[in-house]
């Protein structure tokens, strides 16, 4: 029986297996799946879902994985019986039509990679997968055997979700024991990307390897840097540097040999994309890239400022579109780790040096802030805490990842910094967003080591070490209190944010590591 026959699908008309970019492009046009931009990039809309559907993500609760998974609102349980029912429903939808099957690797490390097969009815989703994962050679494809299979039945909905006790007609389910995921009811390509990331976050830590929601690049002297951050903090933008080779922009592993990318492409935000400040990303948008939910005129000219469909406009592209990338998608152990936060309260300094204990505290906190206009109902800054800067994708308890990170920081003598890419001079609506130029200056000082020669002072309440002066950054920006018109208002807002950190960290008060690292946080 062939590998494709094992999929258990009936009456499939034609299978387009690992077809080329050019063939996918022709299928996308023929199927009417989108439009072509003025420079030849294919553009698609993902329907009502322009982002992930986190409340519809489930893991099958069964032995032996159930003893490792941190069950709760993020990792929701589903029975094996219900999984089987929805898988059968999805396979029925996929049967009787043309299918696109794409084989890919997740993980640039030979010791850690997984082989993944994606099955979908939509050509652009196969295109997305081809962009985002590591593309096997023709020789590797001849002997390809999947470790994991994703059935993407985006056209299939679960009408009986209420009877089944689920959140909606959408379902994204992972069966760890059977190495299968099934997606129904959502067209958003990011479900496939982050779904496999979730699985890597399950597999690797159980092997003693750290999986990370971060970007990475490497300098000419082999100095590796990691950039952790939630969406909108600058993870992709700041790691894409003409003077350093890009390893990857979002998902990495760290084992005994060093750092390696999980992916073979990048998935960048497009809203307000500016060729003058982000030339590498802007230049990557060309044939073989795939634009999502952007607005274009009748001539196919994209207006990147237009967020009328969504603020989460995106582009996926093969990493080869970034001229200065690291072909091996890997590098040695990091010299510097940078935590990125977009603080919309205007409280945190643009750059701070962290102790090992503070690094663990801010890693487990995973702080950023949402601002008005990005989500319905948000009218003022809202603090967001996402453990390990990626909790929605972490099946295990956050302290599992934190413990591994701490061990590696100690073993390899890594420097850790907190960089605020958010607001200064006041909260959102009053202050201004940190300029990319100022943030770049902070990042450059970290990467070239010049920040270590600075004189530092203590940042009140948070007890962070901040430089008194730094080349390329206006001195008054370095301590936020100096940028506010009213220092008393600043202190009130600072204390309010500190209290939010303390309240969030109470979730760890019953865990040994949490009690230990709580001492490194802000104190009211």
Buried (B, 14 or more C-beta within 10 A) or exposed (E): EEBBEEBEBEEBEEBBBBBEBEBBBEBBBEEEBBBBBEEEBBBBBBEEBBBBBBBBBBBBBBEEBBEBBBEEEBBBBBBEEBBEBBBEBBBEBBBEEBBBBBBBBBBBBEEBBBBBBBBBBBBBBBBBBBBBBBBBEEEEEEEBEBBBBBBBBBBBBBEEBEEBEBBBBBBBBBBBEBBBBBBBBBBBBBBBBBBBBBBBBBBBBEEEBBBBBBBBBBBEEEBBBBBBBBBBBBBBBBBBBEEBBBBBBBBBBBBEBBBBBBBBBBBBBBBEBEEEBBEBBBEBBEBBBBBBBBBBEEEBEBEBEBBEBBBBBBBBBBBEBBEEBBEEBBBEBBBBBBBBBBBBBBBBBBBBBBEBBBBBBBBBBBBBBBBBEBEEEEEEBBBBBBBBBBBBBBBBBBBBBBBBBBEBBEEBEBBBBBBBBBBBBBBBEEBEBBBBEBBBBBBBBBBEEBBEEBEBEEBEBBBBBBBEEBEEBBEEBBBBBBBBEEEEBBBEBBBBBBEBBBEBBEEBEEBEBBEBBBEBBBEE
